Amino acid sequence: MRLDYETLDPEEISELETFLTSAKVFISDYTGLNQAEIDVHESFVVAIFVLVQDMYDNRSYYVDKSHINHVIESILEMHSVNLL
């Protein structure tokens, strides 16, 4: 479903902003990169879009690491410095 930002109510906008923050934190935690390092890699844009969409569709404020999308996992692993 495509969202029209103009028709969203303030509660939905706030929820999307929370999903966006959660997606960025998940990427940072998964890869070990800080926000500035994440912003350098354009491939993370796709990962963020997919993560936010998944959280929005499921109305979930976290990413289930056991059911992560394989495309997202591939993107994150390409840039991961968190090898523990």
Buried (B, 14 or more C-beta within 10 A) or exposed (E): EEEEEEEEEEEEEEBBEEBBEBBBEBBBEBBEBEEEBBEEBEEBEEBBEBBBBBBBEEEEEEBEEEEBBEEBBEBBEEBBEEEE
